[in-house]
Amino acid sequence: MKTEVRGQKSEVRTLSSLVLLFLLLLLVWSAHGQAIILKTGQKVDTLGLRRESDMVMGKVQVGTGSGEIGYHISQIARIEFPEPRGLKNGADLMTQGQPEKALAEIEPVLGYYQGYKEVPGGWWAQAALVKVSVLAALQREPEAESLAADIQKSVMDPETARGAQLRLTPALIRKRDFEKAIAICAAAIKDSADPEILANAWVNKGDALFAQKQWDTALLAYLRVPIFFADEKLVMPAALLGSGKASARLDDKAQATRSFNALISAFPKSAQAAVAQAELQKMQKQ
């Protein structure tokens, strides 16, 4: 019996060691690619970073061990971070119509990169944009507006600022403030060169026009996305659903059916696919 107990304890210790080794490897993998690029052009590869006041501290290899080196924020041109997994997961969950789960994915990303908010190369702004969309979907509009304003104040990139504003347009449409929503979309369409922003702007403009029962102009806005921005997969379900619904309102059942079926086939897990299925059933009964 004692031999059996000792064997079990030995097995537990072995498993514990393997788990610890896995966690250490995971830490190294997650830190891989965290390099500090100084304004002098020097690149400092690190095993991991932490923020301490106005300093960024990097863990570096020193012989067979490791040490830590620090640089003032003013010395840093940018930091090369690997793209956080939670960013894509959060965006994917939003496409699937699961904003609560998306929020759980994006919060840790936002929390970590808050410390590198003003450092080029961090992922704070991208994570914040996803969170604005999540908050808007959850109809937590004051929080969404506050975060969007924070993004606009914090970033130098005008495209990111436009992206933040665009994510507020669904709330404006719900409030029936169509004029302001369309103005934001029109400004983005005029000034942006970013395909993702342009695709979002056309879909949001289509939604505002659709809400005003301007079916034909809404349809033209939605169709811009599959025609000109076919690579923008995140916004494609909304564009296909909008074009299908607008076509149905214009009594073009053939075009509506094509749009709905394309949506269901290409994005079966999206929230829009379920709506498209319901719209198809509704048309069949008419």
Backbone as a ProteinNet text record, in pm:
[ID]
protein_1_A
[PRIMARY]
MKTEVRGQKSEVRTLSSLVLLFLLLLLVWSAHGQAIILKTGQKVDTLGLRRESDMVMGKVQVGTGSGEIGYHISQIARIEFPEPRGLKNGADLMTQGQPEKALAEIEPVLGYYQGYKEVPGGWWAQAALVKVSVLAALQREPEAESLAADIQKSVMDPETARGAQLRLTPALIRKRDFEKAIAICAAAIKDSADPEILANAWVNKGDALFAQKQWDTALLAYLRVPIFFADEKLVMPAALLGSGKASARLDDKAQATRSFNALISAFPKSAQAAVAQAELQKMQKQ
[TERTIARY]
83.7	0	86.9	195.2	282.6	352.9	392.2	458	365.1	236.4	136.9	118.6	112.7	96.2	215.3	340	460.4	460.7	411.5	404	308	194.5	96.4	153	226	284.9	390	468.4	570.4	507	393.9	322.5	267.9	214.4	160.4	271.3	390.7	502.5	547.5	549.3	588.2	491.5	361.2	259.2	268.9	294.7	307.8	425.9	536.5	655.7	628.3	554.1	520.3	430.8	333.8	244.3	324.6	417.9	501.5	586.6	645	726	643.1	519.8	429.9	399.5	372.6	339.9	458.8	580.2	699.6	721	699.8	711.3	608.8	487.8	380.6	417	480.5	523.2	626.8	722.9	826.2	764.2	673.5	608.8	532.2	460.6	379.1	466.6	588.9	677.9	756.9	761.9	841.5	800	898.8	868.3	851.8	864.4	855.9	991.9	1009.3	1137.6	1118.4	1211.1	1209.5	1294.6	1234.6	1308.4	1333.3	1461.7	1497.1	1501	1493	1496.3	1631.8	1731.8	1864.6	1868.3	1762.9	1758.8	1796.3	1850.2	1890.2	1766.9	1777.2	1670.2	1714.1	1629	1661	1557.8	1599.6	1509.9	1496.1	1374	1350.4	1276.5	1280.5	1205.1	1070.4	1041.3	917	932.5	822.3	824.9	734.5	766.2	675.7	692.8	589.5	592.6	616	706.5	734	745.5	637.8	633.5	661	763.2	795	896	921.5	1019.5	951.4	1008.6	970.5	1087.7	1059.8	1163.8	1155.7	1269.6	1275.6	1363.3	1313.5	1393.2	1479.3	1609.3	1701.3	1791.3	1840.4	1931.8	2070.7	2125.9	2261.2	2340.2	2425.6	2497.7	2400.6	2414.9	2323.4	2202.6	2201.2	2088.9	2013.8	1951.3	1875.5	1889.2	1867.4	1870.2	1761.8	1763.2	1659.3	1723.7	1670.8	1721.3	1601.6	1619.6	1507.4	1535.7	1430.6	1440.9	1327.2	1359.4	1256	1167.4	1041.1	945.2	995.1	1058.2	1104.2	1214.5	1280	1387.3	1334.3	1207.2	1153.8	1078.6	1116.1	1044.4	916.7	928.5	811.6	849.4	748	770.7	702.9	772.8	715.7	650.7	519.1	442.3	380.2	372.9	294	145.6	69.2	-74	-139.5	-209.9	-273.5	-388.2	-394.4	-496.4	-637.8	-652	-783.5	-843.3	-758.3	-808	-888.7	-832.2	-903.4	-1023	-1004.5	-1115.4	-1233.7	-1204	-1310.9	-1384.4	-1308.3	-1371.3	-1455.1	-1402.8	-1476.7	-1607.6	-1601.9	-1722.5	-1825.6	-1779.9	-1874.3	-1944	-1867.5	-1926.8	-2031.6	-2009.9	-2104.1	-2218.7	-2222.5	-2331.4	-2322.4	-2200.6	-2181.2	-2101.7	-2162.6	-2087.5	-2039.9	-2116	-2071.9	-1941.1	-1933.5	-1810.2	-1697	-1731	-1630.2	-1571.3	-1656.6	-1609.8	-1511.8	-1541.6	-1452.9	-1317.3	-1314.4	-1189.1	-1107.3	-1175.3	-1102.6	-1057	-1123.2	-1087.7	-943.1	-893.8	-753.8	-654.3	-686.6	-598.4	-590.4	-706.7	-712.7	-639.9	-658.2	-593.8	-441.8	-388.7	-243.8	-184.5	-245.8	-187.8	-218.3	-301.7	-323.6	-189.9	-99.3	31.3	121.8	85.8	167.1	84.6	-13.8	-110.8	-46.4	54.5	115.4	238.9	267.9	387.5	348.1	404.9	374.3	406.6	316.5	336.1	246.8	189.8	98	-36.1	-118	-245.5	-364.4	-338.2	-447	-558.4	-522.1	-624.1	-709.9	-646.6	-723	-818.2	-768.9	-854.1	-967.1	-936.5	-1039	-1148.2	-1109.6	-1209	-1304.6	-1249.4	-1335.9	-1429.8	-1378	-1462.2	-1573.2	-1544	-1649.2	-1763.7	-1728	-1830.6	-1909.8	-1839.1	-1904.5	-2002.3	-1955.6	-2041.7	-2162.3	-2140.7	-2252.6	-2353.9	-2303.7	-2393.1	-2471.5	-2410.8	-2477.8	-2564.2	-2568.8	-2644.8	-2599.6	-2471.1	-2409.2	-2346.6	-2434.3	-2392.2	-2306.1	-2338.1	-2249.8	-2106.2	-2088.5	-1954.1	-1884.8	-1961.4	-1905.4	-1860.1	-1941.7	-1908	-1785.2	-1777.7	-1663.5	-1533.8	-1538.1	-1418.7	-1379.3	-1478.1	-1447.9	-1380.8	-1428.5	-1366.7	-1223.4	-1200.7	-1066.1	-972.9	-1024.1	-942.4	-902.7	-999.8	-973.6	-871.1	-872.4	-776.2	-637.5	-633.8	-509.9	-426.8	-487.4	-413.5	-377	-266.5	-222.1	-275.2	-308.7	-351.7	-496	-519.5	-656.4	-750.2	-697.6	-782.6	-842.1	-761.3	-810.8	-919.4	-900.3	-1001.3	-1131.5	-1120.2	-1240.8	-1310.1	-1230.6	-1286.5	-1365.4	-1315.2	-1384.8	-1519.4	-1519.9	-1646	-1748	-1699	-1790	-1860.9	-1793	-1851.9	-1964.3	-1980.6	-2091.1	-2216.2	-2203.2	-2318.7	-2436.8	-2416.6	-2535.9	-2622.1	-2556.4	-2631.7	-2707	-2644.7	-2711.4	-2832.6	-2819.5	-2931.9	-3046.6	-3013.2	-3118.4	-3189.7	-3114.6	-3174.3	-3245.4	-3240.1	-3298.8	-3231.7	-3106.6	-3028.5	-2956.5	-3037.3	-2986.1	-2890.4	-2920.2	-2837.6	-2694	-2677.3	-2542.3	-2471.4	-2546.6	-2487.7	-2436.9	-2517.5	-2478.5	-2362.5	-2359.9	-2250	-2116.3	-2118	-1995.1	-1949.1	-2045	-2011.9	-1958.9	-2023.6	-1982.1	-1841.1	-1808.7	-1674.3	-1569.2	-1601.3	-1506.9	-1487.9	-1596.3	-1587.8	-1504.3	-1517.3	-1444.3	-1295.3	-1263	-1126	-1041.8	-1106.4	-1029.8	-972.7	-859.2	-800.6	-793.9	-851.1	-846.2	-967	-945.1	-1057.1	-1156	-1104.7	-1194.1	-1285.7	-1229.6	-1309	-1410.2	-1367.7	-1458.4	-1573.9	-1542.1	-1647.6	-1747.1	-1695.7	-1783.7	-1869.9	-1809	-1882.6	-1998.9	-1975.7	-2082.9	-2195.6	-2159.6	-2264	-2345.2	-2276.7	-2348.3	-2435.7	-2384.6	-2467.2	-2589.8	-2568.9	-2682	-2784.8	-2738.2	-2830.8	-2912.2	-2846.3	-2916.8	-3021.5	-2986	-3080.7	-3195.4	-3162	-3264.5	-3364.9	-3315.7	-3404.6	-3499.4	-3459.8	-3546.2	-3631.4	-3627.7	-3704.7	-3661.7	-3535.5	-3479.6	-3412.3	-3497.2	-3448.7	-3345.7	-3369.6	-3280.9	-3141.7	-3134.6	-3003.1	-2934	-3012.6	-2953.9	-2890.2	-2960.1	-2908.7	-2776.1	-2768.9	-2644.7	-2529.1	-2559.2	-2455	-2406.2	-2499.5	-2461.9	-2380.2	-2419.8	-2353.3	-2209.6	-2175.3	-2037.6	-1940	-1983.2	-1891.3	-1852.7	-1948.7	-1906.2	-1839	-1870.1	-1811.4	-1668.9	-1648.8	-1520.2	-1434.7	-1496.3	-1422.8	-1447.2	-1430.7	-1462.8	-1375	-1259	-1169.6	-1207.7	-1300.3	-1338.1	-1444.4	-1398	-1488.6	-1570.2	-1514.7	-1585.9	-1715.1	-1713.5	-1831.3	-1920.2	-1871.6	-1946.6	-2084.2	-2098.6	-2232.6	-2337.1	-2299.1	-2393	-2427.7	-2328	-2351.8	-2446.2	-2424.2	-2510.1	-2652.1	-2662.6	-2796.1	-2868.6	-2797.5	-2859.3	-2904	-2818.6	-2855.9	-2974.3	-2979.2	-3093.2	-3223.2	-3218.4	-3339.7	-3385.8	-3289.1	-3325.7	-3385.9	-3328.3	-3382.5	-3524.2	-3546.7	-3680.5	-3782.6	-3741.7	-3834.5	-3863.6	-3770.8	-3790.2	-3858.6	-3907.3	-3976.4	-3888.9	-3757.7	-3665	-3629.4	-3721	-3703.8	-3585.8	-3558.5	-3446.3	-3313.7	-3295.1	-3170.6	-3164.1	-3277.8	-3282	-3242.5	-3296.4	-3265.9	-3117.9	-3059.8	-2916.6	-2832	-2866.9	-2790.2	-2801.1	-2924.9	-2945.4	-2873.5	-2883.8	-2817.8	-2665.6	-2612.9	-2468.2	-2420.8	-2500.1	-2467.3	-2468.3	-2574	-2587.3	-2476.7	-2440.5	-2337.1	-2197.3	-2166.3	-2030.6	-2007.7	-2113.4	-2097.7	-2207	-2210	-2319.4	-2327.4	-2216.2	-2216.1	-2244.3	-2258.5	-2280.9	-2422.7	-2438.6	-2572.2	-2663.5	-2605	-2684.4	-2740.6	-2673.5	-2720.6	-2857.6	-2877.1	-3006.8	-3116.8	-3084.7	-3182.6	-3213.6	-3110.9	-3130.8	-3221.9	-3203.2	-3287.8	-3434	-3455.2	-3591.5	-3652.1	-3570.2	-3618.3	-3657.2	-3579.7	-3611.6	-3746.6	-3765.3	-3891.2	-4009.4	-3986.5	-4092.4	-4130.4	-4029.2	-4056.5	-4131.9	-4100	-4165.7	-4315	-4351.6	-4491.7	-4573.3	-4503.8	-4575.1	-4632.8
-121.4	0	126.1	125.6	241.7	264.7	153.4	165.1	230.3	192.7	248.9	397.7	438.3	579.4	661	602.6	672.8	687.7	582.9	589	697.2	709.2	811.3	951.2	967.6	1098.2	1134.8	1033.6	1057.1	1099.2	1034.3	1067.8	1209.1	1247.9	1383.2	1486.9	1457.2	1550.9	1564.3	1450.7	1454.2	1538.3	1517	1594.3	1742.4	1770.1	1910.1	1976.3	1901.4	1954.9	1982.7	1890.2	1908.7	2030.3	2047.7	2164.3	2292.8	2292.5	2410.8	2440.6	2334.7	2352.7	2411.2	2359.8	2410.2	2557.9	2595.2	2734.5	2825.9	2776.2	2855.3	2872	2763.5	2771.5	2866.7	2860.2	2948.3	3093.5	3119.1	3254.9	3303.5	3215.6	3252.4	3275.8	3185	3201	3331.7	3363.4	3485	3609.8	3597.2	3712.3	3727.6	3619.3	3620.2	3736.2	3810.4	3920.1	4052.4	4054.4	4180.8	4248.7	4330.2	4397.8	4548.3	4612.5	4759.1	4818.2	4907.3	4978.4	5120.1	5153	5284.9	5387.9	5513.8	5620.7	5628.9	5568.4	5561.9	5457.6	5374	5265.7	5132	5131.2	5005.2	4921.9	4791.1	4698.1	4613.8	4609.4	4533	4422	4298.5	4184.1	4150.5	4120.7	4092.5	3960.4	3911.1	3791.3	3827.7	3956.4	4002.9	4146.2	4216.9	4358.2	4386.2	4493	4546.5	4697.9	4765	4911.4	4953	5048.3	5101.4	5252.3	5323.3	5469.4	5511.7	5593.6	5639.7	5550.4	5434.5	5341.9	5215.5	5161.1	5027.8	4936.2	4835.5	4743.5	4615.4	4574.9	4454.5	4348.6	4226.2	4114.2	4064.4	4056.3	4018	3903.3	3830.8	3720	3775.2	3727.9	3767.4	3640.3	3598.6	3473.2	3357.3	3279	3165.7	3205.5	3330.7	3377.7	3489.2	3574.1	3685.8	3807.3	3922.4	4047.1	4139.3	4263.3	4357.5	4489.2	4546.4	4674.4	4766	4894.8	4987.8	5103.7	5152.4	5268.4	5364.7	5491.9	5593.4	5597.4	5624.8	5630.6	5721	5832.8	5929.1	5872.3	5763.3	5702.4	5601.7	5564	5451.4	5500.2	5446.6	5477.4	5393.9	5265.3	5177.5	5046.2	4967.6	4834	4734.5	4627.7	4522.6	4417	4422.7	4323.6	4223.6	4095.5	4002.6	4036.7	4011.4	4041.7	3953.8	4014.2	3934	3849.2	3725.7	3632.3	3684.6	3750.3	3798.1	3900.2	3968.9	4070.2	4004.3	3900.4	3828.8	3753.6	3690.8	3616.8	3708.6	3828	3923.2	3965.5	3994.4	4034.3	3920.3	3797.1	3681	3660	3675.8	3657.8	3766.1	3885	3990.7	3953.3	3897.2	3852.8	3745.4	3662.6	3555.5	3602.8	3733.3	3787.2	3750.7	3742.9	3708.7	3819.9	3937	4050.3	4028.1	3952.7	3928.9	3850.6	3746.2	3667.1	3750	3833.6	3920.4	4015.5	4066.2	4157.1	4086.6	3962.1	3885	3861.8	3848.1	3826.9	3955.4	4066.9	4190.8	4264.7	4245.1	4319.5	4295.9	4169.4	4149	4214.2	4213	4275.9	4426.1	4484.8	4629	4664	4580	4605.4	4600.7	4501.2	4489.1	4606.3	4639	4741.5	4883.6	4898.5	5029.6	5088.9	5003.1	5049.7	5097.1	5064.1	5102.8	5188.8	5255.8	5330.2	5434.3	5504.3	5613.1	5568.6	5437.7	5385.4	5326.6	5373.9	5314	5164.6	5088.2	4944	4865.5	4932.2	4864.5	4839.2	4756.1	4717.1	4778.1	4882.4	4941.6	4996.5	5074.5	5139.2	5035.7	4930.5	4827.2	4754.4	4723.4	4657.1	4749.1	4878.2	4974.2	4987.4	4981.4	4988	4868.8	4750.3	4632.9	4650.9	4703.9	4721.8	4824.6	4928.5	5025.6	4954.7	4867.8	4791.4	4702.1	4638.3	4549.4	4628.4	4740.7	4822.8	4875.1	4912.6	4960	4847.6	4725.6	4611	4577.6	4600.6	4575.5	4693.8	4796.3	4918.8	4990.9	4979.7	5054.8	5180.3	5264.7	5373.7	5479.8	5521.2	5620.8	5571.7	5443.2	5387.3	5382.5	5345.8	5339.5	5477.9	5578.3	5714.6	5765.4	5733.9	5777.9	5714.4	5584.5	5516	5566.5	5590.9	5643.6	5779.3	5863	5994.3	5979.9	5882.1	5855.6	5813.2	5728.7	5685.4	5805.7	5890.4	6005	6100	6111.7	6198.7	6134.7	6002.2	5931.6	5894.6	5882.9	5832.3	5944.4	5925.4	6021.4	5985	5857.7	5809.2	5852.3	5931.9	5977.1	5864.1	5756	5643.7	5576.1	5562.8	5502.9	5590.4	5721.7	5814.1	5802.3	5787.6	5768.8	5638.1	5534	5405.1	5413.7	5490.6	5507.6	5576.9	5680.2	5751.3	5662.9	5586.1	5499.2	5398.7	5351.2	5250.5	5307.1	5439.1	5501	5517.9	5496.9	5522.8	5429.3	5299.8	5218.7	5276.3	5332.8	5395.4	5518.8	5596.1	5713.8	5672.1	5561	5512.2	5467.5	5398.5	5357.6	5479	5588.3	5711.4	5790.6	5740	5803.8	5937.2	5949	6066.4	6033.4	6020.1	5973.7	6074	6201.4	6304.3	6297.7	6284.3	6277.9	6148.6	6037.2	5908	5911.8	5963	5968.7	6065.3	6174.4	6270.5	6205.6	6126.2	6056	5959.1	5884.8	5789	5860.5	5969.5	6043.5	6099.4	6149.1	6202.7	6092.7	5974.7	5862.3	5819	5812	5772	5872.1	5998.5	6103.9	6104.8	6083.8	6107.2	5981.7	5865.8	5746.9	5674.8	5607	5518.8	5376.2	5352.5	5221.8	5138.1	5022.1	4941.5	4899.7	4867.9	4826.6	4941.1	5060.3	5176.7	5210.2	5205.4	5235.4	5135	5007.1	4905.1	4927.9	4956.9	4986.5	5109.6	5210.8	5334.5	5309.2	5229	5201	5118.3	5023.2	4943.7	5030.5	5112.7	5198.6	5301.5	5352.3	5444.7	5371.4	5247.7	5167.8	5146.8	5118.8	5098.9	5224.8	5341.1	5467.5	5494.1	5467.3	5487.2	5385.7	5260.9	5156.6	5193.4	5245.5	5284.4	5396.4	5472.2	5579.2	5533	5400.9	5338.5	5385.6	5425.8	5462.1	5337.1	5242.8	5109.5	5109.8	5190.3	5185.9	5240.1	5354.2	5409.2	5324.9	5264.8	5173.3	5053.6	4998.1	4883.8	4917.2	5035	5075.9	5087	5134.8	5145.8	5007.7	4917	4781.3	4709.2	4724.5	4651.1	4696.5	4814.7	4861.7	4763.6	4698.6	4613.6	4487	4402.7	4283.9	4317.6	4432.9	4468.9	4522.5	4613.6	4682.4	4638.1	4574.6	4540.4	4394.7	4305.8	4164.1	4097.8	4155.3	4096.2	4132.8	4225.1	4269.5	4175.6	4060.4	3953.4	3990	4072.7	4104.8	4182.3	4265.7	4348.3	4286.8	4181.5	4123.3	4068.2	3998.1	3948.6	4060.2	4172.3	4284.8	4342.5	4348.1	4400.7	4309.7	4178.5	4083.9	4082.8	4089.9	4094.2	4221.3	4334.3	4461.4	4462	4409.2	4408.7	4316.3	4204.1	4113.7	4177	4241.3	4304.6	4421.3	4501.2	4613.4	4562.3	4454.6	4396.3	4343.5	4282.1	4230.2	4342.7	4455.2	4569.5	4629.6	4610.7	4658.9	4553.8	4445	4334.6	4261.6	4268.5	4191.1	4064.1	3967.5	3846.9	3761.9	3764.5	3684.1	3734	3866	3923.7	3905.9	3922.4	3904.7	3761.7	3666.1	3524.9	3495.8	3551.6	3530.7	3586.8	3706.3	3769	3688.9	3646.7	3571.2	3436.4	3367.5	3236.7	3249.5	3355.6	3378.9	3401.6	3474.9	3500.8	3372.1	3293.9	3169.6	3070.6	3066.3	2973.4	3014.5	3143.3	3190.4	3215.8	3255.8	3292.3	3226.2	3092.6	3021.7	3046.5	3080.5	3102.2	3246.4	3334.2	3475.2	3498.2	3604.5	3640.9	3676.9	3735	3776.4	3657	3541.1	3423.7	3379	3384.6	3346.2	3441.2	3569.6	3669.4	3644.8	3613.3	3585.9	3464.9	3361.4	3242.5	3277.8	3362.1	3405.2	3488	3573.3	3654.7	3566.3	3461.2	3368.1	3299.6	3255.3	3189	3284.4	3408.6	3509.9	3532	3536.5	3556.6	3438.1	3317.5	3198.1	3195	3257.5	3260.3	3366.5	3460.1	3571	3528.5
0	0	0	87.5	94.4	-38.9	-101.9	-233	-333.8	-328.8	-421.2	-396.6	-269.1	-234.2	-282.3	-257	-302.4	-453.9	-522.8	-669.3	-716	-645.9	-681.9	-659	-543.8	-515.1	-619.1	-659.7	-762	-893.6	-927	-1051.2	-1044.5	-928.4	-910.9	-927.3	-864.1	-876.3	-1021.8	-1091.8	-1233.9	-1315.5	-1293	-1365.2	-1330.8	-1201.3	-1159.6	-1228.5	-1238.7	-1306.1	-1452.7	-1515.9	-1657.8	-1677.6	-1586.8	-1595.1	-1578.4	-1479.7	-1457	-1579.3	-1638.6	-1758.4	-1871.5	-1886.9	-1991.5	-1971.1	-1843.7	-1815.6	-1843.6	-1809.1	-1836.8	-1987.2	-2061.2	-2207.8	-2265.5	-2209.5	-2256.6	-2233.3	-2117.4	-2087.2	-2187.2	-2219.4	-2317.1	-2453.9	-2492.9	-2624.2	-2631.5	-2523.9	-2525.9	-2527.6	-2470.5	-2467.5	-2597.1	-2677	-2799.3	-2889.6	-2936.9	-3027.3	-2956.8	-2822.2	-2750.4	-2756.8	-2857.3	-2878.8	-2866.7	-2798.8	-2784.5	-2896.6	-2974.6	-3079.4	-3028.4	-3006.7	-2955	-3068.1	-3031.9	-3131.4	-3200.8	-3141.5	-3206.1	-3317.9	-3324.1	-3421.2	-3362.4	-3241.9	-3176.7	-3142.3	-3164.2	-3129.9	-3011.3	-2908.8	-2787.9	-2773.8	-2801.7	-2785.6	-2637.6	-2595.4	-2454.2	-2436.6	-2314.2	-2277.8	-2216.9	-2205.6	-2146.4	-2099.8	-2088.6	-2051.7	-1933.8	-1862.2	-1761.8	-1756.8	-1712.7	-1703.9	-1559.6	-1539.8	-1407	-1418.3	-1381.7	-1391.9	-1536.4	-1559.7	-1695.1	-1765.7	-1706	-1761.8	-1814.6	-1922.8	-1969.7	-1936.8	-1856.9	-1811.9	-1894.6	-1948.5	-2030.3	-1967.2	-1962.8	-1914	-2029.6	-2007.1	-2114.8	-2070.6	-2169.5	-2143.3	-2109.4	-1999	-1958.8	-1930.1	-2023.1	-2007.5	-1997.8	-1891.6	-1870.9	-1786.9	-1741.9	-1660.6	-1730.2	-1650.4	-1707.4	-1616.2	-1675.2	-1601	-1652.3	-1609	-1649.5	-1689	-1794.9	-1843.3	-1865.5	-1836.8	-1847.6	-1940.4	-2005.4	-2094.2	-2063.9	-2063	-2044.9	-2169.4	-2147.8	-2259.5	-2371.5	-2335.8	-2437	-2525.7	-2482	-2561.4	-2664	-2651.4	-2728.5	-2852.4	-2966.8	-3091.1	-3099.9	-3066.9	-3066.6	-2997.3	-2967.2	-2913.2	-3006	-3038.4	-3122.2	-3032.9	-3026.1	-2950.9	-3048.4	-3013.7	-3095.6	-3080.1	-3184	-3174.4	-3067.7	-2972.3	-2866.3	-2919.5	-2873.7	-2920.1	-2889.2	-2773.1	-2731.7	-2825.9	-2901.4	-2994.9	-3106.3	-3166.8	-3273.2	-3216.5	-3099.6	-3038.7	-3010.5	-2959.6	-2929.9	-3055.4	-3162.3	-3288.8	-3347	-3338.9	-3390.7	-3313.6	-3181.6	-3099.5	-3129.3	-3162.8	-3202.1	-3332.6	-3426.4	-3553.1	-3529.8	-3426.7	-3393.7	-3305.3	-3276.3	-3195.7	-3049	-2996.1	-2855	-2785	-2765.9	-2709.5	-2566.5	-2485.2	-2346.9	-2344.5	-2426.7	-2433.8	-2495.7	-2592.9	-2654.7	-2550.8	-2462.1	-2357.9	-2265.1	-2230.8	-2143.8	-2209.7	-2342.1	-2414.5	-2424.2	-2445.7	-2475.9	-2351.7	-2239	-2117	-2073.4	-2068.2	-2027.5	-2123.9	-2252.6	-2352.2	-2326.6	-2305.9	-2281	-2151.6	-2048.5	-1920.6	-1930.4	-2001.4	-2013.9	-2092.8	-2206	-2292.5	-2246.9	-2142.8	-2083.4	-2039.5	-1991.6	-1947	-2059.3	-2184.2	-2299.3	-2395.8	-2339.5	-2419.2	-2510.5	-2457.3	-2534.5	-2610.3	-2607.8	-2675.5	-2811.3	-2921.6	-3052.6	-3053.6	-3114.4	-3122.2	-3028.8	-2928.9	-2837.7	-2904.7	-2841.7	-2900.8	-2825.8	-2747.3	-2668.7	-2758.3	-2858.2	-2941.9	-3014.4	-3069.2	-3140.5	-3045.3	-2924.7	-2825.7	-2782.3	-2766.8	-2726.7	-2832.8	-2961.2	-3068.5	-3062.3	-3036.6	-3022.3	-2903.6	-2793.2	-2674.6	-2700.1	-2777.6	-2811.5	-2883.7	-2980.1	-3052.6	-2957.9	-2864.3	-2767.7	-2680.8	-2627.7	-2541.4	-2618	-2743.4	-2826.1	-2849	-2874.5	-2895.1	-2769.1	-2653	-2525.2	-2482	-2569	-2545	-2417.9	-2389.5	-2279.9	-2342.5	-2393.8	-2480.8	-2412.2	-2287.9	-2223.7	-2210.3	-2176.4	-2165	-2301.3	-2404.4	-2539.9	-2585	-2559.4	-2600.3	-2525	-2395.8	-2315.3	-2364.8	-2395.2	-2443.3	-2582	-2668.1	-2802.1	-2792.6	-2700	-2680.1	-2630.1	-2541.4	-2490.4	-2603.1	-2694.2	-2809.2	-2894.2	-2922.8	-3009	-2948.4	-2814.7	-2746.7	-2737.2	-2732.7	-2701.1	-2822	-2939	-3054.7	-3151.1	-3219.2	-3320	-3458.6	-3477.1	-3607.7	-3635.7	-3739.3	-3768	-3806.6	-3864.9	-3904.2	-3779.3	-3675.2	-3551.4	-3490.8	-3495.9	-3444.5	-3523.7	-3655.6	-3738	-3701.7	-3680.5	-3642.9	-3513	-3418.1	-3289.8	-3310.3	-3392.2	-3417.8	-3488.7	-3586.8	-3662	-3572.6	-3470	-3381.5	-3295.4	-3297.3	-3222.8	-3308.9	-3439.2	-3525.8	-3501.1	-3463.8	-3433.6	-3320.9	-3219.8	-3110.6	-3161.2	-3248.7	-3305	-3388.3	-3460.8	-3541.8	-3451.9	-3340.8	-3245.8	-3187.7	-3169.8	-3116.8	-3225.5	-3349.3	-3466.7	-3500.7	-3461.5	-3499	-3630	-3734.3	-3863.3	-3927.5	-3912	-3975.3	-3924	-3792.5	-3735.5	-3775.4	-3773.6	-3811.3	-3955.1	-4045.6	-4186.8	-4207.5	-4130.4	-4142.6	-4102.9	-3997.1	-3954.6	-4063	-4119.7	-4226.2	-4349.5	-4387.3	-4506.4	-4490.4	-4370.3	-4345.6	-4356.5	-4302.2	-4310.8	-4455.3	-4531.4	-4672.4	-4752.1	-4719.5	-4791.2	-4756.8	-4628.6	-4582.9	-4563.3	-4546.3	-4509.7	-4632	-4606.6	-4707.7	-4654.8	-4538.6	-4473.9	-4517.6	-4581.1	-4630.9	-4521.5	-4403.5	-4294.4	-4252.2	-4240.4	-4201.9	-4310.8	-4435.8	-4546.3	-4551.8	-4533.6	-4534.4	-4420.8	-4301.8	-4188.6	-4214.9	-4274.6	-4302.1	-4397.8	-4502.7	-4598.1	-4534.1	-4450.5	-4384	-4288.3	-4209.7	-4114.9	-4187.6	-4299.2	-4379.2	-4432.7	-4478.2	-4524.6	-4415.2	-4291.9	-4179.7	-4151.2	-4157.7	-4132.4	-4240.3	-4365.8	-4476	-4468.6	-4433.6	-4421.7	-4313.3	-4201.1	-4090.8	-4131.4	-4234.6	-4285.7	-4404.9	-4429.7	-4537.7	-4676	-4687.2	-4817.8	-4875	-4917.5	-4953.2	-5065.4	-5169.1	-5285.8	-5253.9	-5184.7	-5151.4	-5044.2	-4956.5	-4857.3	-4927.7	-5026.8	-5101.4	-5169.4	-5230.2	-5296.7	-5197.2	-5076.6	-4973.5	-4931.3	-4904.8	-4862.5	-4970.5	-5096.2	-5204.5	-5228	-5179.3	-5191.9	-5126.4	-5019.1	-4942.6	-5020	-5064.7	-5140.4	-5273.5	-5329.9	-5459.8	-5444.3	-5349.2	-5336.9	-5217.8	-5118	-4995.4	-4956.4	-5051.9	-5031.8	-4925.1	-4896.8	-4796.6	-4653.2	-4636.8	-4501.8	-4444.7	-4397.4	-4353.4	-4229.7	-4141.3	-4018	-4043.7	-4146.6	-4174.4	-4282.6	-4349.3	-4460	-4420.2	-4306.6	-4270.7	-4261.5	-4201.8	-4190.1	-4326.8	-4417	-4551.9	-4630.2	-4622.9	-4694.9	-4638.7	-4507.2	-4446.6	-4487.6	-4482.7	-4521	-4665.8	-4754.9	-4897.3	-4921.8	-4848.7	-4863.1	-4816.3	-4701.7	-4647.4	-4734.9	-4783.8	-4870.6	-5001.6	-5057.6	-5181.3	-5158.6	-5043.5	-5012.1	-5004.2	-4944.3	-4934	-5071	-5165	-5302.2	-5390.2	-5327.1	-5395.4	-5496.5	-5476.9	-5560.5	-5482.7	-5486.3	-5404.4	-5449.8	-5580.1	-5631.1	-5574.1	-5577	-5524.3	-5372	-5305.1	-5159.9	-5122.1	-5196.4	-5169.3	-5190.2	-5296.1	-5321.3	-5207.2	-5161.1	-5052.4	-4923.2	-4889.5	-4765.3	-4770.5	-4884.2	-4896.9	-4894	-4955.6	-4952.4	-4808.7	-4732.7	-4593.1	-4510.7	-4525	-4447.9	-4483.4	-4612	-4657.1	-4610	-4622.7	-4591.9	-4443.3	-4371.7	-4230.1	-4145.6	-4143.1	-4075.9	-3925.2	-3861.7	-3716.6	-3677.4	-3775.3	-3744.3	-3693.3	-3614.7	-3565.8	-3682.9	-3787.7	-3904.2	-3980.9	-3975	-4048.4	-3997.2	-3866.2	-3809.2	-3855.3	-3862.9	-3911	-4057.8	-4136.2	-4279.2	-4299.1	-4217.4	-4225.7	-4197.6	-4097.7	-4064.3	-4177.9	-4240.3	-4352.8	-4471.8	-4498.7	-4607.4	-4581.7	-4458.5	-4422.4	-4436.4	-4399.9	-4412.4	-4558.3	-4646.3	-4789	-4848.1	-4803.1	-4855.4	-4821	-4712	-4669.2	-4740.3	-4804	-4870.1	-5005.5
[MASK]
++++++++++++++++++++++++++++++++++++++++++++++++++++++++++++++++++++++++++++++++++++++++++++++++++++++++++++++++++++++++++++++++++++++++++++++++++++++++++++++++++++++++++++++++++++++++++++++++++++++++++++++++++++++++++++++++++++++++++++++++++++++++++++++++++++++++++++++++++++++++++++++

